[in-house]
Amino acid sequence: MLRLLVGLLGVEIRQTVQRATTTALLFFLAALLLGAAIVAFLLAGYILLALRYDPVVAAFIIAGLCLIGALILFIIAYMRTRRRAPPPAYGSLSGLMGAPPAAPPAATPPPPGAVGGTPSPPASTVIAIAAGAALLGLILGRRI
């Protein structure tokens, strides 16, 4: 029995590793093709700008656009890594102060059987709703 379970687990691990390596290979090929497309786009832009302007000016224009794009991406990445400031304390000596003031107690609702209150449902209704939810969960769980 144990050998069967380990065998099934080994098959599942092998399939998971195979799926992960295939996905990684596809991502690598897609990144390689994306890099080639970016280089081709930059070359086409350089040729187009070199015909209109001087080749040196075309190279400076492309380099400037790439620099601006890289700086924007670096700034966005830097802003994402920064920690958020802690919420403001009640004073500069917050460690020496007591606990923050407590909110005033809310009005208590009337008991369930009182006039104007909602009566609680009977226990059979609650059990029926829970059983229906469990049955629905089993049905949907087998389909997914």
N, C-alpha and C positions, 0 to 999 in steps of 0.2 A: 504494500500500500504506500509506504513511504517512498519507495523507488519510483512508483507511478507519479506521485505528486512532484517529486524533484524533477522527473523527466518532463512533465508538463510545464513546470516552472522554467526549466532550461530552454524549452522551445519558445516560451513567451519572451524570455530575456533575449534569445537569439533574434527573434523577429523584431523586438524593440530596437536592438542595436542596429540591425540591418536597415530599419526604417529611418533611424536617426542619421546613419551614415549617408543614406541616399538623399535625405533632406539637406544635409550639410554640403554634399557634392553639388546639388542643384543650386544652393545659395552661392557657392563659390563660382560656378559657371555663370550665374546671373550677374554677380559682381564683376567678373572679368569682362563680360559683354558690355555691361554698363560703363566700365572704364574705357573700353575701346570706343564706345559711342561718344563719350565725352571728349576723348582725344580727337576723333574725327570731326566733331562739331567745332572744336577749337581750331583745328587746321583749316576747315572751310571758312570759318570767320576770319582767320588770318589772311587767307588768300583773297577773300572779298575786300577786306580793309586794305590790303597791300595794293590792290588794283586801284582803289579810290584814293588812298593816301600813300605815303612812303612806307616801305616795309618796316622800318624802325618804329615809326609812329603806330603802325598796326600792332606790333608786338607790345608796345607800351600800353595801348588801349586794352588789349586782351589781358595783359598782366595786371593792370589796374582793376579791371572787372573781377578777375579771380581773387585779387587781394581783398577787395571790398566784400565779396561773398564769403571768403574764409574768415574775415574779421567778424562779420555778422554771426556766423555759425559759432565761432569761439565765444562771443559774448553771450549768446543764447545758452551754450553749454555751461559757461561759468555761472550764469544766473540760476541754472537748474541745480548746481552743486552747492550753492550757498545755503546755509541753515537759516531758518526763519527766526526772527527775533522773538525772545520769550515775551509772553503777555506782560503788560505793565503791572508792577506791584502797587500796593496801597501807599507806599512811601519808600524813601531811600533806605530806611532801616527795617525792611520788611521781616527780617529774621527775628528782630526783637519785639515785633508787634504781635498781638494776639491774632486769633482767627478773624477772617473778614466777617462783617456783620451778617447775621442770619436774616433770611427773608421772613416777613411776617407770615404766620400760619394761614393757610388758605381755609376758606369756609368748608366745613365738613358736609358731605352730601347727606340727604335724609336717608334713613334706613329703607331697605327694599320694600317693605310692606306699607310705608307711609304714603299719605296722600300726595300725589304729584310725582312720586318716585316710580321707577320702572321695576316691576316684580321680577325676581330671578326665575329663569326657566327651570322646569322640573328636571331631575337627574336623568330620566329616560331620554329626554330630548338631547342633552349633552352627550350621552353615550351613543345615541343614534348618529349625531353629527360626526363624532370621532370615528365611528366605524365606517361611515361613508367616506370620510377623508382617507382612512387607511386603505380601503378598497380602491378608491380612485388612484392613490399613490402606487398601489401594486399594479394596476392596469397600465398606468402611464410609464411606470418603471420598466415593464417588460417590453414596451414598444420602443423605448429609447435605447 
